[in-house]
Amino acid sequence: MYAYELHQIRSAELIRRAHAQRTVRQAVLARRAARRAGRDDTERRVSADPSHFVHAA
């Protein structure tokens, strides 16, 4: 009976880890998709630092 309970605990832990990894992967893919969608935007910021100037081409 003890081995069965350990198996159940281990199984639940693996399911939790898989769910967490899936959630992180989905967040990364969503962030990447949002970045790609913003590439076509002609009015976007050049730099995150407002004091940083970029030379015109």
PDB file of N, CA, C, O and CB in Angstrom:
ATOM      1  N   MET A   1       0.827  -1.191   0.000  1.00  0.00           N
ATOM      2  CA  MET A   1       0.000   0.000   0.000  1.00  0.00           C
ATOM      3  C   MET A   1       0.871   1.255   0.000  1.00  0.00           C
ATOM      4  O   MET A   1       0.527   2.242  -0.650  1.00  0.00           O
ATOM      5  CB  MET A   1      -0.941  -0.002   1.209  1.00  0.00           C
ATOM      6  N   TYR A   2       1.984   1.231   0.712  1.00  0.00           N
ATOM      7  CA  TYR A   2       2.879   2.378   0.785  1.00  0.00           C
ATOM      8  C   TYR A   2       3.465   2.698  -0.583  1.00  0.00           C
ATOM      9  O   TYR A   2       3.557   3.869  -0.954  1.00  0.00           O
ATOM     10  CB  TYR A   2       3.997   2.117   1.790  1.00  0.00           C
ATOM     11  N   ALA A   3       3.859   1.689  -1.330  1.00  0.00           N
ATOM     12  CA  ALA A   3       4.425   1.892  -2.667  1.00  0.00           C
ATOM     13  C   ALA A   3       3.379   2.512  -3.599  1.00  0.00           C
ATOM     14  O   ALA A   3       3.708   3.363  -4.425  1.00  0.00           O
ATOM     15  CB  ALA A   3       4.940   0.551  -3.251  1.00  0.00           C
ATOM     16  N   TYR A   4       2.152   2.095  -3.469  1.00  0.00           N
ATOM     17  CA  TYR A   4       1.085   2.635  -4.301  1.00  0.00           C
ATOM     18  C   TYR A   4       0.878   4.119  -4.005  1.00  0.00           C
ATOM     19  O   TYR A   4       0.691   4.915  -4.925  1.00  0.00           O
ATOM     20  CB  TYR A   4      -0.222   1.855  -4.076  1.00  0.00           C
ATOM     21  N   GLU A   5       0.911   4.491  -2.730  1.00  0.00           N
ATOM     22  CA  GLU A   5       0.747   5.901  -2.361  1.00  0.00           C
ATOM     23  C   GLU A   5       1.912   6.737  -2.879  1.00  0.00           C
ATOM     24  O   GLU A   5       1.709   7.855  -3.353  1.00  0.00           O
ATOM     25  CB  GLU A   5       0.630   6.049  -0.834  1.00  0.00           C
ATOM     26  N   LEU A   6       3.129   6.206  -2.792  1.00  0.00           N
ATOM     27  CA  LEU A   6       4.282   6.913  -3.340  1.00  0.00           C
ATOM     28  C   LEU A   6       4.141   7.085  -4.849  1.00  0.00           C
ATOM     29  O   LEU A   6       4.486   8.131  -5.398  1.00  0.00           O
ATOM     30  CB  LEU A   6       5.580   6.163  -3.008  1.00  0.00           C
ATOM     31  N   HIS A   7       3.637   6.061  -5.508  1.00  0.00           N
ATOM     32  CA  HIS A   7       3.419   6.136  -6.950  1.00  0.00           C
ATOM     33  C   HIS A   7       2.395   7.230  -7.278  1.00  0.00           C
ATOM     34  O   HIS A   7       2.589   7.993  -8.225  1.00  0.00           O
ATOM     35  CB  HIS A   7       2.943   4.768  -7.497  1.00  0.00           C
ATOM     36  N   GLN A   8       1.325   7.309  -6.514  1.00  0.00           N
ATOM     37  CA  GLN A   8       0.303   8.322  -6.740  1.00  0.00           C
ATOM     38  C   GLN A   8       0.867   9.734  -6.531  1.00  0.00           C
ATOM     39  O   GLN A   8       0.563  10.644  -7.302  1.00  0.00           O
ATOM     40  CB  GLN A   8      -0.892   8.084  -5.809  1.00  0.00           C
ATOM     41  N   ILE A   9       1.680   9.916  -5.497  1.00  0.00           N
ATOM     42  CA  ILE A   9       2.289  11.220  -5.221  1.00  0.00           C
ATOM     43  C   ILE A   9       3.234  11.608  -6.347  1.00  0.00           C
ATOM     44  O   ILE A   9       3.224  12.745  -6.817  1.00  0.00           O
ATOM     45  CB  ILE A   9       3.042  11.200  -3.874  1.00  0.00           C
ATOM     46  N   ARG A  10       4.049  10.651  -6.774  1.00  0.00           N
ATOM     47  CA  ARG A  10       5.003  10.915  -7.859  1.00  0.00           C
ATOM     48  C   ARG A  10       4.267  11.230  -9.158  1.00  0.00           C
ATOM     49  O   ARG A  10       4.661  12.137  -9.892  1.00  0.00           O
ATOM     50  CB  ARG A  10       5.944   9.706  -8.062  1.00  0.00           C
ATOM     51  N   SER A  11       3.228  10.505  -9.436  1.00  0.00           N
ATOM     52  CA  SER A  11       2.440  10.736 -10.639  1.00  0.00           C
ATOM     53  C   SER A  11       1.814  12.128 -10.618  1.00  0.00           C
ATOM     54  O   SER A  11       1.838  12.831 -11.628  1.00  0.00           O
ATOM     55  CB  SER A  11       1.352   9.667 -10.778  1.00  0.00           C
ATOM     56  N   ALA A  12       1.258  12.529  -9.484  1.00  0.00           N
ATOM     57  CA  ALA A  12       0.655  13.861  -9.357  1.00  0.00           C
ATOM     58  C   ALA A  12       1.716  14.951  -9.518  1.00  0.00           C
ATOM     59  O   ALA A  12       1.447  15.986 -10.129  1.00  0.00           O
ATOM     60  CB  ALA A  12      -0.054  14.006  -7.991  1.00  0.00           C
ATOM     61  N   GLU A  13       2.901  14.735  -8.985  1.00  0.00           N
ATOM     62  CA  GLU A  13       3.987  15.707  -9.117  1.00  0.00           C
ATOM     63  C   GLU A  13       4.418  15.846 -10.575  1.00  0.00           C
ATOM     64  O   GLU A  13       4.654  16.961 -11.038  1.00  0.00           O
ATOM     65  CB  GLU A  13       5.187  15.295  -8.247  1.00  0.00           C
ATOM     66  N   LEU A  14       4.524  14.757 -11.295  1.00  0.00           N
ATOM     67  CA  LEU A  14       4.898  14.813 -12.706  1.00  0.00           C
ATOM     68  C   LEU A  14       3.838  15.522 -13.540  1.00  0.00           C
ATOM     69  O   LEU A  14       4.160  16.262 -14.470  1.00  0.00           O
ATOM     70  CB  LEU A  14       5.128  13.409 -13.246  1.00  0.00           C
ATOM     71  N   ILE A  15       2.583  15.294 -13.205  1.00  0.00           N
ATOM     72  CA  ILE A  15       1.490  15.979 -13.916  1.00  0.00           C
ATOM     73  C   ILE A  15       1.557  17.478 -13.658  1.00  0.00           C
ATOM     74  O   ILE A  15       1.359  18.271 -14.578  1.00  0.00           O
ATOM     75  CB  ILE A  15       0.109  15.420 -13.479  1.00  0.00           C
ATOM     76  N   ARG A  16       1.838  17.885 -12.399  1.00  0.00           N
ATOM     77  CA  ARG A  16       1.965  19.308 -12.074  1.00  0.00           C
ATOM     78  C   ARG A  16       3.131  19.945 -12.828  1.00  0.00           C
ATOM     79  O   ARG A  16       3.006  21.054 -13.349  1.00  0.00           O
ATOM     80  CB  ARG A  16       2.152  19.494 -10.562  1.00  0.00           C
ATOM     81  N   ARG A  17       4.262  19.244 -12.884  1.00  0.00           N
ATOM     82  CA  ARG A  17       5.425  19.777 -13.600  1.00  0.00           C
ATOM     83  C   ARG A  17       5.144  19.924 -15.091  1.00  0.00           C
ATOM     84  O   ARG A  17       5.520  20.926 -15.700  1.00  0.00           O
ATOM     85  CB  ARG A  17       6.638  18.873 -13.387  1.00  0.00           C
ATOM     86  N   ALA A  18       4.493  18.939 -15.673  1.00  0.00           N
ATOM     87  CA  ALA A  18       4.169  18.997 -17.098  1.00  0.00           C
ATOM     88  C   ALA A  18       3.231  20.167 -17.380  1.00  0.00           C
ATOM     89  O   ALA A  18       3.383  20.863 -18.383  1.00  0.00           O
ATOM     90  CB  ALA A  18       3.530  17.671 -17.565  1.00  0.00           C
ATOM     91  N   HIS A  19       2.273  20.377 -16.502  1.00  0.00           N
ATOM     92  CA  HIS A  19       1.345  21.492 -16.678  1.00  0.00           C
ATOM     93  C   HIS A  19       2.082  22.827 -16.575  1.00  0.00           C
ATOM     94  O   HIS A  19       1.808  23.744 -17.350  1.00  0.00           O
ATOM     95  CB  HIS A  19       0.217  21.424 -15.633  1.00  0.00           C
ATOM     96  N   ALA A  20       3.005  22.945 -15.635  1.00  0.00           N
ATOM     97  CA  ALA A  20       3.773  24.180 -15.468  1.00  0.00           C
ATOM     98  C   ALA A  20       4.640  24.442 -16.697  1.00  0.00           C
ATOM     99  O   ALA A  20       4.715  25.576 -17.170  1.00  0.00           O
ATOM    100  CB  ALA A  20       4.650  24.105 -14.201  1.00  0.00           C
ATOM    101  N   GLN A  21       5.294  23.408 -17.217  1.00  0.00           N
ATOM    102  CA  GLN A  21       6.124  23.576 -18.408  1.00  0.00           C
ATOM    103  C   GLN A  21       5.282  23.961 -19.617  1.00  0.00           C
ATOM    104  O   GLN A  21       5.699  24.782 -20.434  1.00  0.00           O
ATOM    105  CB  GLN A  21       6.902  22.293 -18.700  1.00  0.00           C
ATOM    106  N   ARG A  22       4.108  23.374 -19.729  1.00  0.00           N
ATOM    107  CA  ARG A  22       3.206  23.700 -20.835  1.00  0.00           C
ATOM    108  C   ARG A  22       2.759  25.163 -20.746  1.00  0.00           C
ATOM    109  O   ARG A  22       2.682  25.857 -21.760  1.00  0.00           O
ATOM    110  CB  ARG A  22       1.974  22.760 -20.828  1.00  0.00           C
ATOM    111  N   THR A  23       2.470  25.622 -19.536  1.00  0.00           N
ATOM    112  CA  THR A  23       2.050  27.004 -19.331  1.00  0.00           C
ATOM    113  C   THR A  23       3.174  27.968 -19.703  1.00  0.00           C
ATOM    114  O   THR A  23       2.929  28.982 -20.357  1.00  0.00           O
ATOM    115  CB  THR A  23       1.618  27.224 -17.870  1.00  0.00           C
ATOM    116  N   VAL A  24       4.400  27.661 -19.295  1.00  0.00           N
ATOM    117  CA  VAL A  24       5.542  28.510 -19.634  1.00  0.00           C
ATOM    118  C   VAL A  24       5.752  28.524 -21.143  1.00  0.00           C
ATOM    119  O   VAL A  24       5.981  29.586 -21.722  1.00  0.00           O
ATOM    120  CB  VAL A  24       6.821  28.022 -18.915  1.00  0.00           C
ATOM    121  N   ARG A  25       5.678  27.380 -21.778  1.00  0.00           N
ATOM    122  CA  ARG A  25       5.866  27.295 -23.230  1.00  0.00           C
ATOM    123  C   ARG A  25       4.809  28.117 -23.964  1.00  0.00           C
ATOM    124  O   ARG A  25       5.119  28.805 -24.937  1.00  0.00           O
ATOM    125  CB  ARG A  25       5.812  25.828 -23.696  1.00  0.00           C
ATOM    126  N   GLN A  26       3.551  28.047 -23.496  1.00  0.00           N
ATOM    127  CA  GLN A  26       2.482  28.825 -24.121  1.00  0.00           C
ATOM    128  C   GLN A  26       2.719  30.320 -23.945  1.00  0.00           C
ATOM    129  O   GLN A  26       2.456  31.095 -24.864  1.00  0.00           O
ATOM    130  CB  GLN A  26       1.121  28.435 -23.532  1.00  0.00           C
ATOM    131  N   ALA A  27       3.210  30.737 -22.786  1.00  0.00           N
ATOM    132  CA  ALA A  27       3.492  32.152 -22.549  1.00  0.00           C
ATOM    133  C   ALA A  27       4.613  32.635 -23.463  1.00  0.00           C
ATOM    134  O   ALA A  27       4.539  33.736 -24.008  1.00  0.00           O
ATOM    135  CB  ALA A  27       3.867  32.390 -21.074  1.00  0.00           C
ATOM    136  N   VAL A  28       5.644  31.823 -23.633  1.00  0.00           N
ATOM    137  CA  VAL A  28       6.754  32.194 -24.516  1.00  0.00           C
ATOM    138  C   VAL A  28       6.268  32.315 -25.949  1.00  0.00           C
ATOM    139  O   VAL A  28       6.616  33.271 -26.642  1.00  0.00           O
ATOM    140  CB  VAL A  28       7.895  31.163 -24.426  1.00  0.00           C
ATOM    141  N   LEU A  29       5.477  31.368 -26.396  1.00  0.00           N
ATOM    142  CA  LEU A  29       4.965  31.417 -27.767  1.00  0.00           C
ATOM    143  C   LEU A  29       4.040  32.607 -27.976  1.00  0.00           C
ATOM    144  O   LEU A  29       4.063  33.227 -29.039  1.00  0.00           O
ATOM    145  CB  LEU A  29       4.230  30.125 -28.106  1.00  0.00           C
ATOM    146  N   ALA A  30       3.229  32.934 -26.980  1.00  0.00           N
ATOM    147  CA  ALA A  30       2.339  34.086 -27.098  1.00  0.00           C
ATOM    148  C   ALA A  30       3.136  35.383 -27.152  1.00  0.00           C
ATOM    149  O   ALA A  30       2.812  36.281 -27.928  1.00  0.00           O
ATOM    150  CB  ALA A  30       1.348  34.123 -25.928  1.00  0.00           C
ATOM    151  N   ARG A  31       4.176  35.482 -26.332  1.00  0.00           N
ATOM    152  CA  ARG A  31       5.021  36.671 -26.342  1.00  0.00           C
ATOM    153  C   ARG A  31       5.729  36.806 -27.688  1.00  0.00           C
ATOM    154  O   ARG A  31       5.818  37.905 -28.236  1.00  0.00           O
ATOM    155  CB  ARG A  31       6.050  36.615 -25.197  1.00  0.00           C
ATOM    156  N   ARG A  32       6.228  35.700 -28.219  1.00  0.00           N
ATOM    157  CA  ARG A  32       6.897  35.714 -29.521  1.00  0.00           C
ATOM    158  C   ARG A  32       5.928  36.115 -30.624  1.00  0.00           C
ATOM    159  O   ARG A  32       6.290  36.884 -31.515  1.00  0.00           O
ATOM    160  CB  ARG A  32       7.505  34.339 -29.827  1.00  0.00           C
ATOM    161  N   ALA A  33       4.707  35.606 -30.575  1.00  0.00           N
ATOM    162  CA  ALA A  33       3.703  35.953 -31.583  1.00  0.00           C
ATOM    163  C   ALA A  33       3.350  37.434 -31.495  1.00  0.00           C
ATOM    164  O   ALA A  33       3.153  38.082 -32.522  1.00  0.00           O
ATOM    165  CB  ALA A  33       2.437  35.090 -31.408  1.00  0.00           C
ATOM    166  N   ALA A  34       3.268  37.973 -30.289  1.00  0.00           N
ATOM    167  CA  ALA A  34       2.963  39.389 -30.129  1.00  0.00           C
ATOM    168  C   ALA A  34       4.089  40.252 -30.687  1.00  0.00           C
ATOM    169  O   ALA A  34       3.834  41.287 -31.303  1.00  0.00           O
ATOM    170  CB  ALA A  34       2.722  39.720 -28.655  1.00  0.00           C
ATOM    171  N   ARG A  35       5.328  39.830 -30.474  1.00  0.00           N
ATOM    172  CA  ARG A  35       6.459  40.565 -31.032  1.00  0.00           C
ATOM    173  C   ARG A  35       6.429  40.546 -32.551  1.00  0.00           C
ATOM    174  O   ARG A  35       6.666  41.567 -33.197  1.00  0.00           O
ATOM    175  CB  ARG A  35       7.774  39.983 -30.528  1.00  0.00           C
ATOM    176  N   ARG A  36       6.135  39.378 -33.120  1.00  0.00           N
ATOM    177  CA  ARG A  36       6.079  39.262 -34.578  1.00  0.00           C
ATOM    178  C   ARG A  36       4.939  40.091 -35.151  1.00  0.00           C
ATOM    179  O   ARG A  36       5.082  40.678 -36.224  1.00  0.00           O
ATOM    180  CB  ARG A  36       5.920  37.798 -34.991  1.00  0.00           C
ATOM    181  N   ALA A  37       3.831  40.144 -34.464  1.00  0.00           N
ATOM    182  CA  ALA A  37       2.694  40.928 -34.933  1.00  0.00           C
ATOM    183  C   ALA A  37       3.025  42.419 -34.898  1.00  0.00           C
ATOM    184  O   ALA A  37       2.515  43.184 -35.716  1.00  0.00           O
ATOM    185  CB  ALA A  37       1.444  40.634 -34.079  1.00  0.00           C
ATOM    186  N   GLY A  38       3.859  42.830 -33.974  1.00  0.00           N
ATOM    187  CA  GLY A  38       4.227  44.235 -33.858  1.00  0.00           C
ATOM    188  C   GLY A  38       5.275  44.672 -34.853  1.00  0.00           C
ATOM    189  O   GLY A  38       5.527  45.870 -34.981  1.00  0.00           O
ATOM    190  N   ARG A  39       5.890  43.755 -35.556  1.00  0.00           N
ATOM    191  CA  ARG A  39       6.929  44.122 -36.522  1.00  0.00           C
ATOM    192  C   ARG A  39       6.381  44.938 -37.678  1.00  0.00           C
ATOM    193  O   ARG A  39       7.103  45.760 -38.242  1.00  0.00           O
ATOM    194  CB  ARG A  39       7.602  42.880 -37.057  1.00  0.00           C
ATOM    195  N   ASP A  40       5.144  44.738 -38.039  1.00  0.00           N
ATOM    196  CA  ASP A  40       4.548  45.459 -39.157  1.00  0.00           C
ATOM    197  C   ASP A  40       4.106  46.863 -38.755  1.00  0.00           C
ATOM    198  O   ASP A  40       3.724  47.665 -39.608  1.00  0.00           O
ATOM    199  CB  ASP A  40       3.366  44.682 -39.707  1.00  0.00           C
ATOM    200  N   ASP A  41       4.158  47.155 -37.475  1.00  0.00           N
ATOM    201  CA  ASP A  41       3.723  48.457 -36.983  1.00  0.00           C
ATOM    202  C   ASP A  41       4.792  49.500 -37.304  1.00  0.00           C
ATOM    203  O   ASP A  41       5.927  49.378 -36.842  1.00  0.00           O
ATOM    204  CB  ASP A  41       3.439  48.407 -35.455  1.00  0.00           C
ATOM    205  N   THR A  42       4.448  50.517 -38.084  1.00  0.00           N
ATOM    206  CA  THR A  42       5.426  51.538 -38.472  1.00  0.00           C
ATOM    207  C   THR A  42       5.598  52.604 -37.399  1.00  0.00           C
ATOM    208  O   THR A  42       6.533  53.400 -37.482  1.00  0.00           O
ATOM    209  CB  THR A  42       5.010  52.192 -39.779  1.00  0.00           C
ATOM    210  N   GLU A  43       4.743  52.645 -36.414  1.00  0.00           N
ATOM    211  CA  GLU A  43       4.797  53.670 -35.374  1.00  0.00           C
ATOM    212  C   GLU A  43       5.389  53.147 -34.072  1.00  0.00           C
ATOM    213  O   GLU A  43       5.153  53.740 -33.019  1.00  0.00           O
ATOM    214  CB  GLU A  43       3.414  54.218 -35.118  1.00  0.00           C
ATOM    215  N   ARG A  44       6.136  52.078 -34.107  1.00  0.00           N
ATOM    216  CA  ARG A  44       6.648  51.499 -32.861  1.00  0.00           C
ATOM    217  C   ARG A  44       7.873  52.256 -32.352  1.00  0.00           C
ATOM    218  O   ARG A  44       8.485  53.036 -33.082  1.00  0.00           O
ATOM    219  CB  ARG A  44       6.997  50.024 -33.068  1.00  0.00           C
ATOM    220  N   ARG A  45       8.213  52.015 -31.106  1.00  0.00           N
ATOM    221  CA  ARG A  45       9.377  52.649 -30.490  1.00  0.00           C
ATOM    222  C   ARG A  45      10.641  51.993 -30.980  1.00  0.00           C
ATOM    223  O   ARG A  45      10.664  50.789 -31.235  1.00  0.00           O
ATOM    224  CB  ARG A  45       9.300  52.578 -28.963  1.00  0.00           C
ATOM    225  N   VAL A  46      11.682  52.766 -31.115  1.00  0.00           N
ATOM    226  CA  VAL A  46      12.961  52.241 -31.577  1.00  0.00           C
ATOM    227  C   VAL A  46      13.729  51.629 -30.422  1.00  0.00           C
ATOM    228  O   VAL A  46      14.388  50.603 -30.589  1.00  0.00           O
ATOM    229  CB  VAL A  46      13.791  53.341 -32.242  1.00  0.00           C
ATOM    230  N   SER A  47      13.652  52.237 -29.272  1.00  0.00           N
ATOM    231  CA  SER A  47      14.414  51.767 -28.125  1.00  0.00           C
ATOM    232  C   SER A  47      13.555  51.861 -26.869  1.00  0.00           C
ATOM    233  O   SER A  47      12.672  52.713 -26.775  1.00  0.00           O
ATOM    234  CB  SER A  47      15.717  52.581 -27.958  1.00  0.00           C
ATOM    235  N   ALA A  48      13.817  50.989 -25.913  1.00  0.00           N
ATOM    236  CA  ALA A  48      13.095  51.028 -24.648  1.00  0.00           C
ATOM    237  C   ALA A  48      13.578  52.195 -23.787  1.00  0.00           C
ATOM    238  O   ALA A  48      12.843  52.674 -22.923  1.00  0.00           O
ATOM    239  CB  ALA A  48      13.264  49.701 -23.892  1.00  0.00           C
ATOM    240  N   ASP A  49      14.805  52.652 -24.019  1.00  0.00           N
ATOM    241  CA  ASP A  49      15.381  53.754 -23.268  1.00  0.00           C
ATOM    242  C   ASP A  49      15.077  55.064 -23.992  1.00  0.00           C
ATOM    243  O   ASP A  49      15.608  55.287 -25.080  1.00  0.00           O
ATOM    244  CB  ASP A  49      16.911  53.561 -23.084  1.00  0.00           C
ATOM    245  N   PRO A  50      14.236  55.946 -23.423  1.00  0.00           N
ATOM    246  CA  PRO A  50      13.857  57.174 -24.121  1.00  0.00           C
ATOM    247  C   PRO A  50      15.020  58.138 -24.320  1.00  0.00           C
ATOM    248  O   PRO A  50      14.938  59.011 -25.184  1.00  0.00           O
ATOM    249  CB  PRO A  50      12.765  57.867 -23.365  1.00  0.00           C
ATOM    250  N   SER A  51      16.091  58.010 -23.556  1.00  0.00           N
ATOM    251  CA  SER A  51      17.231  58.907 -23.712  1.00  0.00           C
ATOM    252  C   SER A  51      18.210  58.410 -24.779  1.00  0.00           C
ATOM    253  O   SER A  51      19.199  59.084 -25.066  1.00  0.00           O
ATOM    254  CB  SER A  51      17.951  59.065 -22.383  1.00  0.00           C
ATOM    255  N   HIS A  52      17.952  57.263 -25.357  1.00  0.00           N
ATOM    256  CA  HIS A  52      18.842  56.662 -26.359  1.00  0.00           C
ATOM    257  C   HIS A  52      18.397  57.101 -27.753  1.00  0.00           C
ATOM    258  O   HIS A  52      17.263  56.849 -28.159  1.00  0.00           O
ATOM    259  CB  HIS A  52      18.843  55.102 -26.247  1.00  0.00           C
ATOM    260  N   PHE A  53      19.297  57.755 -28.479  1.00  0.00           N
ATOM    261  CA  PHE A  53      18.981  58.226 -29.822  1.00  0.00           C
ATOM    262  C   PHE A  53      19.582  57.276 -30.839  1.00  0.00           C
ATOM    263  O   PHE A  53      20.676  56.747 -30.643  1.00  0.00           O
ATOM    264  CB  PHE A  53      19.499  59.666 -30.045  1.00  0.00           C
ATOM    265  N   VAL A  54      18.856  57.066 -31.927  1.00  0.00           N
ATOM    266  CA  VAL A  54      19.308  56.185 -32.987  1.00  0.00           C
ATOM    267  C   VAL A  54      19.586  57.037 -34.219  1.00  0.00           C
ATOM    268  O   VAL A  54      18.813  57.938 -34.546  1.00  0.00           O
ATOM    269  CB  VAL A  54      18.254  55.071 -33.290  1.00  0.00           C
ATOM    270  N   HIS A  55      20.689  56.750 -34.899  1.00  0.00           N
ATOM    271  CA  HIS A  55      21.037  57.486 -36.112  1.00  0.00           C
ATOM    272  C   HIS A  55      20.078  57.129 -37.224  1.00  0.00           C
ATOM    273  O   HIS A  55      19.714  55.965 -37.389  1.00  0.00           O
ATOM    274  CB  HIS A  55      22.481  57.193 -36.539  1.00  0.00           C
ATOM    275  N   ALA A  56      19.671  58.118 -37.979  1.00  0.00           N
ATOM    276  CA  ALA A  56      18.776  57.887 -39.109  1.00  0.00           C
ATOM    277  C   ALA A  56      19.565  57.259 -40.257  1.00  0.00           C
ATOM    278  O   ALA A  56      20.734  57.580 -40.471  1.00  0.00           O
ATOM    279  CB  ALA A  56      18.100  59.214 -39.565  1.00  0.00           C
ATOM    280  N   ALA A  57      18.923  56.382 -40.973  1.00  0.00           N
ATOM    281  CA  ALA A  57      19.598  55.707 -42.084  1.00  0.00           C
ATOM    282  C   ALA A  57      19.617  56.581 -43.325  1.00  0.00           C
ATOM    283  O   ALA A  57      20.145  56.174 -44.359  1.00  0.00           O
ATOM    284  CB  ALA A  57      18.918  54.375 -42.396  1.00  0.00           C
TER     285      ALA A  57
END
